[in-house]
Amino acid sequence: MEIRPASAEGMLYLERVLGPERTAFYRHRLKRQGVILTSWEGEEPTGAVYVTWEPADEDVVRMHLPGVPFVHGLHVAAPLRNRGRGKALVREAEELDEVRMAGRLAAGVDLDEDQVARWWTRLGYREWAHGIADTVREEHAPDGTVRTVPDLCRIFVKDLDPS
């Protein structure tokens, strides 16, 4: 498995594996402050994650985690899950210069995703002490339109070893 940053050209390959709706999210992020990391097996993409160092949209997150990068949209193709690809993408995200400089990395988890929350905990992330975050979720259509809807999530944070 190889992990590398995504490019505009790579979106076509990603769409073939992850579908147009999910890939629309990553396309929308290409021009923002962050990077899309993709995992590959040969010439086939197997997963992706977006890591951003833009300030969070939510006041409570900006107040308690100023300057902390976030991961969004971690996704591995269904037939390839539970084989370490998601973990490898997150570990690569933790090694990005912007993340290392911040010393921490965070992720939001939907309230109904207990299994996902346990997964983040196994990777060394801890739920923050500030409760449920009022946030929004973006729903991306293949035609490029984006709909924003209210959402709630749990925030998980990992302090990274400075070495």
N, C-alpha and C positions, 0 to 999 in steps of 0.2 A: 504494500500500500504506500502511496505517495501522497503527501499533503502539499498543496500549493495555492497561492492566491488566485482568485478567479479573475477572469477578464471578460470583456463584453463578448468576445468570440466564444468563450467557453460556456456562455449562457445557453446556447443551442444544445450542447451536449447535456448540460444539467437539466434542461427542460425535458429531454427525452427520458430521463431517469426519474426525476422528481415531479414532473407534471408542470403544466403551464401556470396554474395558480400559485404554487409554491415558488416557482422560479421567478414569477413577477415580483415577489418580495425582494429577492436578491438583486434583480435588475434595478429596482427602485433604489437600492442601497449603493450601487456602483459609484455614484457621484457624491457620496456623503463622506464624512470623516470617519473612516474605519476601513476594514478589510473583510472580504468574504474569503474564508478558507474553504477549499474543496478537497475531498479525499478521492483518490483515483486508484483503480485496479487496472493497470495497463492503460488502454484508451477509454475506459468507461468510468465516469464519475460515480461515486457511491454515496456521497453525502456532502453536506455543507454547513457552515455556521458563519454568522455575521458578528464581527466584533467591532464595537464603536467606542470612540472616546469623545464623542460629542456630549455636551451637558444633557443630562436626563430631562425629559419633558415635565416630570412631576416635581413639584416644589419639595415634597418630603424627601425624595431621593437626592435631589441636589443639596439639601440641607445636611443629610446624614452621610452621604457618599460623594462629596465634592471631588470631581476629577477622577472618579473611579470608572474604568471602562466596563462595559456590559457585553454579554453575549446574547444574541437574539437568533431565533430561527434555526436552532440546531436540529438538523434532520439527516437521518440515514435512510437509504432506500429500504423498504420493509423487509425484503428477503435477506438482507445483510445485517439486520440488527442483532444486538447481543453478541457481537464478535469483536468488540473493542474499537470500532471505528469512531463512535461518538466520543469516547474517552480520548482517543488519539487527537481528534479535532480540538477538544477542550485543552489538552496538554499543549498542543501547538499554539493555541490562543494565549495560554499563560506565558509563553516564551516571547511573544511580540514585544518589541522595544517599548512601545507606548504602555503596554500593560506592566512590564517590569519596572518602568519608571514610576508608575502609579503605586506599585507594591500590592495591589489588590485587583481582583476581578469579581464581577457580580453577575447574577442571572435572575430573571424573574420566572416564577413557576405558577401556572394556573392553579386555582384553589382545588380543583377536582383531580389534580395529577399527583396523588400521593406516591405512586411508584416512581415518578420522575423526581419528586422531592427526595426520596430515599436514595436515588441514583446520585444526585448532586452531593448528598451527605457522604456517600461512600467515596466520592472524589475529594473530600476534605473541605467542602463548603458548609457553612453554618447559616441557619436562618437568622436574619438580623433581629434585634430586640425592639423594633419599632412597629410591629404589627403588620397587618395587611395594607398593601399600597393601593390606593385608588389610582388607576391608570387607564389607558386606552389601548385597544387592540386595532391594528390595521388589517383590513381584509382586502387583499389584492386580487383584482380580476385580470384575466389574460390580456384584456385590451388596454391595460395600463391604468385603469381607474382604481382609486383607493377610497375605501369607505372606512371611517374611523368610528368605533363603537366603544362605549364605556366598558371597563373591565376591572377586575381585581386580581392581584397576584401576591404571592409570597416572594420575598427577596432573599436570595442566598449569596453569601460573600465568602471569599477565601483570601486570607492574608498570604502573600507569596514570600517565599524565602528569598532574601535579597541576594544571595550568592548565585 
